[in-house]
Amino acid sequence: MAYHATLNSRPRTWLASRALAEQIFSRAAGAPLVGGNSIRVLSDAADNYPAWMSSIASAARTIHLEMYIIHEDEVGLEFAEILMRQARRGVRVRVVYDWLGGILRASRRYWQRLREAGVEVRCFNPPQLDSPLGWLSRDHRKVIVVDGRTAFVTGLCIGQMWRGYPERGIGPWRDTGVEIRGPAVADIEWAFADVWAATGRPIRDEEVPSREDMATAGEVDLRVIASVPNTAGLYRLDNIVAALARHSLWLSDAYFVGVSSYVQALRAAALDGVDVRLLVPGSTDIPILRAVSRAGYQPLLEAGVRVFEWNGTMMHAKTAVADGMWARVGSTNLNIASWIGNYELDVAIEDAGVARTMQEMFLRDLENSTEVVLSTKNRVALVDARPRKQRRDRQVHAGSVSRAGRGTIRIGYTVGAALTEHRLLGHAEAKITAAAGLLLLLIALLSWFWPLVLTIPVSIFCVWLSVSLFIRTGQLYFRKNRQGNSPENIEEKTSSQDPRK
């Protein structure tokens, strides 16, 4: 079921001066407030996939699809067919998928079929010889833009797990997206164009619409926050929203690994009387992640933040709603990899009707969730035991993000705290410190009894780093010589010489 905003009124701002509030939000997010849009909130694949397919099927000029993961399963084949059909009709179809996200998800033949049909397919940031660590930055966005007029910003990728596996008793993943029409679509198109340029020949400027060319479609104000590595626009905005919230701040996140500053922002809000709630998955395909996630709950619970675990297959939505006036939907998870390391895209919406819709969805989600509390022994525990059937239903498959990477961040943070004693550790983090100690012992034993098991991979990686540095040195040296011998530089040097010499 799709949820529509029922009230498109301009919300009251949290600050006395609207101009000042807009300045703070725009500078923090690195994105201006764009008015004149319409928003349709879409829940799960049951709403999102039909809307995507319908819009793609109606395309007359262009289809731009930027997707972290496209699975070569029943859903992926359906989208492939409609994209190929539109390309054969003469529609310009451009597809960007992420290299890391695509590993083992779709075969080379899958992409070749698309290319043979006329679809322009590009892979984002595969490993390169001259950049051994460059692959760490990923394109985690989930965006579709059709004819430069309709855009979908979402947390869903393309795969059967979002529909579920009814024949196996596995339900669909819970997720949220939005359909946008109006001037803000131009900002989403430009964000796609930036990534397209990073993967090859850019799109011509005249092919990308400007806001001035877009007709208004409603009364919703929003910001398109197109994050790139090391910009941290949404991270700054999330912290500001936590500081400005007066009554409520409700968050849904798939891979929560709260950094200290954001955890403190949530704690401060809760201690000040704000109703702060966090909805996270209750299970994962990586067993250690359950302990990793729960290790971050205790400081939140102690401050009065309410934490809930989803009882279904997988909670994959990345949403926020504050004070019934502000809402966020997109691809960014509440962890440092999403905030700082990835290409992400979210929309921050300032509209009471959309916020009300998001609040209603959140409350419905809580009906299928179990609250996490601190027990009398100050340990993280569930309010009640879940039925066995629900535990079976909560099997999950490989998702749209490297949960191992998110867990590593949390593990590193906890182990670092244990070694440096820069903060107190809770009971929930004991499993992490024990696992880290066991891992270090295993590495020590391997290096003692089978040293080649460690030295050969390390040596290969060091050779790769060395070659990449030599390549980079040559590029810099060649660039310096080329710039130094250019006609412009020669003329400048000649004109700057002292005529007396």
N, C-alpha and C positions, 0 to 999 in steps of 0.2 A: 504494500500500500504506500502510495506517495503522499507526503504531507505538504500542504500548501500554507504559506504565511497567510494568516487571517486578518492581520492588521498591519498595513504598511505605513506606519506613522513614524516620524523622526523621533528617536528616543531622546530623553533628557541625558545630558552628559554627566559624567561623574565629577567634573570640575565646574567651577562657577562660570568660567568663560569657555564657550564652545570653541572659539578660535584657538585658545591656548590648548585645549584638549586635543584638537585636531593636529596642532603643531607637534605636541608631544608624541602622539600616536604615529604620525607620519614619519617623524625623524627616527623614532625607535624601530619601526618596521621597515623603513626605507621604501614606503609605498604610500601614495596619496589616496585620499578618500574619493571614491568615484561614485557619483549619484546617477539616478535614472535607470536602475536595473530591476529586473524581476528575478525571483529566486524560487526554485522548487526543490524542496528537501526530499531526497530519495533514500529509502531504507532497504538495505540488503540487495542481493542480486535480483530478487523478485521485482524490485522497482527499477534498479539501475540498468540491468542488461537489456530489458525491452526498450527502455528510453534511449540507450546508446544505439541499439540496432535500428530503431525507427529513424533516429536522426541521421545515422550514416546512410541508410537506404534512401533518404530524401535529398542527399547532397547533390548539388548541381555543379560546384566548382572545385572545392578542396575538402579534404579530410586530413586532419593532423592528429595523430595518435601517439602519445608519449606514455609508455607503460613500463614499469619496473620489471614485471614478469608477465609473459604470455605463455601459458601452458599449451602443449600440444595434446590436448584432450578433447572431449566432446565440445566443450565451450570454446576452446581455442580454435577448433576446426570450423565452428559456426561463424566466428568472427572472421576467420581467414576467407571463407567463401564469400561473405558479403563485401569484404574489402576488395577481393579480386574481381568480383562482379562490377563494382563501381569503377575500378581502375579500367576495366575493359570498355566501359561506357564513356570513358574520356575524362572522368573525374581525377584530379591530381591528388593521389593518396600518398602521404608521407608517414612512415612509421619509425619510431625510435624505441628500441628496447635496450635494457641494461645488460652488459656482458655478464656480470656476476649473477644478476637475477635470472638470466637466461640459461645458466649452466644446468644441463640435464633436464631442462623443462621443455625445450623444443629442439628438434633435430635440424641439421643443416638443410635437409630436404624440405622441411616446413618453410624456411625462409626463402629457399630457392623457388618454390612454387609461387610464393607471393611476388618475387621479383620477375619471374617469367610472365606473370599476368599484368605487369606494369606498375606494381606497387614499389615505391622507393623505400627501401628498408636500410636502416643504419643501426649499427651496434655502438652503444656508448661506452667509451673508455675501456677497451680491451687492454691487456698487459702489453707494454711496449719495451723494447730492449733498452732504450735510453731513460726509462722511468720505472724502476723496479717497484717503487711504492706508490706510483700514481694511481694504480687501480683501487686504492683504498677509498677514493672519492667516487660515490655512486650516484646515478640518476634514479632517485627513489620516487619520482613524480608519477602520478596517475591522472592523466589529462587527455581529454578529447575535445577538439574544436572542429566544427563543421561549418563550412562556407564563411568563416569569420563572423558568424552571427549567433551561434549557439555553442556553449561550452559546458563541459562536465568536469568538475573537480571532485575528487573522490579518494577514498582509502582503499577501494577495491582494485585488485588486479583482474586479469582474465584467466579464470580457471574453474574447474568443476567444484573445488572445495567451497566456493562461495554459493553454489547451488545445493551442495550436500550430496550425500550418497544414500538415498532412501532405501535402496535394495540391501544396504549393509547396516542400516539403522544409524547412520551418521548424519546429523543435521547440518544445515548450511551455516557458514560463518556469518557472524553478526558484523555489519559494516554500514557506513553512511557516506552518501555523496550528495552533491547539489547540481542542479541544472541552472545555468545562468544565461540570461539574455540582456543585452544593453551595452552601454559604452565600456564596461569593465572587461568584456570579451576581448577588446583590443589589447589590453594589458596581458591577457593570457596568451594571445597570439604572439606577442612580442617575446614573451618568456619562452615559448616553443621555438621561435626563430633563433633565439640565443643558443639553445641547446643544439639545434640543427646546424648552426654555424660551427659549433664546437666539434662536430662529427664529420665535417666536410664542407663542400661548397655551400655558401649561405643562400638563404632565400632573398630575392631582390626586395628592397625596401617598399617598392610600389605594390608588392603583392600582400603586404601586411597592413591591415587597416589601422587607422588612427581613431582615437576617441571621438574627435570632431566629425568623423564620417559615420559614426554610429548613431542610430535613432534611439531615443529613450524607450524603455520597455516597461518601466514601472517606477516605483518610488523608493527602492531599497538602496542604501548607501553601503559600499563595501570597499575593502582593500584587497588587492591581489598581491600576496607576499610570495614572490618567486625567489626562494633562498638559493644561494650558491655557497660553496665551501668558504668558511671563515668570515662570512658576513654577519651571521647570528641575528638577523633582523627579527625573526619570530621568537627567538630566545629572549631578546630584550622586551618584546611586546608581551610575552607570557608573564614575565616578571612584573611588568607595569600593571597588567590586568589583575594579577594577584594582589598587588599593593592597593589598587583603586577599588576593588570589589567591596561593597558595603553590606550586602545581605547574603549573597550566595555565589558560589563558584563550583560548578559541577564539571568534572573531567572524565572522559573516556579515553583509554590508551591501551595499545596492544603490547607495548614493550617498555614499560615504565622502568627507568633506571635514573632516579632523580639525582641531579648534582646538588652539591651542598647549598648553593645560593638559591636554587628554586625550592628545595625542601624547606629552607628557612623562610622563604616568601609564603609558602603554603601554611607553615606553622604559625607565622605571625598573623596571617589572616584569620586562622581558626582561633587563635588565642584572643583575637580582638572581637570575637563573636560572629564571624562570617561562617555560614554553613558551607564548609568545604567538603566535597565528596569526590572520591576517585574510584572509577570502575575499571577493573583490569581483568584479564583472562584468568580462569581458574585452573587451566591445565595447559601443557605444552608438550611438544614432541622431544624436547631436551630436558630430561629429568632435573638436572642441576638448576635450570632456570627458575624452577618453582622456589627453591631455597634462595636463589639470588634475588628474586623479586621481593620475597617476603622479608629479606634482610633490610630492605629500605622502608618497611611499613612502620616499624616500632617508633621512630621519632615523630612520624606523622600522627600515629594513634595517640601517643602521649600528649600531643598538643590539641587533640579534639578533632582531627581530620577523620572522616569516616571512609573506610576502604571496603569495597565490595568486590567479590570475585564472581565472574559470570559462570552460570551453571551449564551453558550450552557448549557446543563444540569449540568455538573460538570467538573471543571478542577481539575484533580487528579494527574497530573504528578509532579514529583520532579526532575527537571533538572536544569543544569546551563551550560553556554557556555561563554568563555572569550577569547577575542582577536582573535577569529577564530582559536585558537590553542589548547584549553583545554576544556574538556566537562565532565560533571558528570551526571550519571543516577543511580537511585536506589530507596530506600524506605524511605530515611530520609527527613522529613519536616524541614523547617526553624523555629524550635521552640525548647525550652529547653527540652521538653519531649523526642523528637527524638534525639537531639544532646547528651543529658546526660543520660536520664533514660532508654532508650530501647536498645534491640538488633536490630541493623539495618545492612543493607548491601548495599553498593554502589560501583560503579566503577568510578574512575577518569581517564580519557582517554587523553593522550597527542598525538594527531594525527590531522593534519590539515584537512584531508578528513572527519573524523567523526565530527569534530567541524563545518565544513562547512555544513554538512547535518543537524546538530542540529540547526544551524542558520536559514537555510531555513525553517525548521519545525516551529521555533519560529515566523518567519515573517508571515507564513501562519496562525498561531494561532491568531496573532494580527488582521488579517482581520476579525475574528469573535469575536472581543473584543471591549470594550468601554473604553476609557481612563478616568482616574480619575484625576481631577485637583483641584486647590484651586480657589475658586470664589473670586470676588472682596472684599467680606467680610471675606476672609481668612478662608472659610469653605470648607470642602471636598465635592466635587460634581462631577457628571458625565458630560462629554462633551455634550452629548445629551441624550434625552429620548429614551428608547428602544421601539420597536414595541410591542404591546400587545401580539402577538403570541410568541415572544421570551421570554416574561415573563412567559407565560404558559409552554413553553418548559423547563424552568429552574427549574422545580420541581426536587428534589433529594430525594434519599432514604438513609437509614442509611449507612454510608460509612465504610472505612477500618480503621478508627481511631476514638478515642473518641474526637469528636470536643468539647464536653462540657468540657473535661479536658483541652484542649488547651485554650478554652475561659476563664476558671478559672484562668489560669496562667496570662493572660492579665488583667483580672479583678483585681486580687490580686495586680498586679504591679501598676495599675492605682489608686486603692483605697489607697494603701500604699503611693503613691506619694501625694495624696490629704491630707492624715492625717499628713505626716511628712514634706510636702512641700520641698522635696528634688529635685523636678524639676517642671517646669511650665507645666500646663495642657492646652490642646487645646479644642476648642469648640466641636470637635467630641467625646471627652471623657466625656462630660457632661451627656450623657445617662448612661454611666457606673457608674458614681458617684451617680446619682439619683437612679439607680436600686439597687446599693449596700446599699444606705441609706434606701430604702424601705425594702430590705431583712432584714437588721439589726433590723428595727422597727418591722417587722413581728415576728422575733425570740424573741424579747423582749416581745411582746404581748402574744405569745404562752407560754413563760416561766412564765408569770404573771397569765394568766387565766387557762391554761392547762399545768401545770408543768410536769406532767407525760409524755406528748408527747415528751419532750426533755430528761428528766432524765432517762427514761427506756432505750432508745437506747444508751445513753452515759454510763450508768451503765453496760450494756451488753458488750460494747466495752472495757471498763476498765477491766472487768472480763477476757475477752479474752486476753488482753495485760498481765494481771497478770499471767494467766496460761502459756502463751508462755514464759514469763521470768523465771518462775519456771522450765519449761522444759529445757530451754536453760542453766540455772544454773546447773541442774542435769547432762546435757551432758558435760558441761565444767568440773564439778567436777569429773565425771567418767573418762573423758579423762586424767585429771591430774593424778589421781590415777593409771590408766592403764599405762601411760607413766613412772610414777615414779617407778613402780614395774616391768618394763620390764627388761629382762636380760641384755640388753645393758646398761641401766642406772645404774643397780646394779653393774655391772662390772666397769663402769666408776667411780662411787662413791668409790668403794673399792680401785681402783688403785690410786685415788687422795688423799687418806687419808695419813696423816703424819705418817711414820713408827715409829717415836719416841714416839707416843702416844699409 
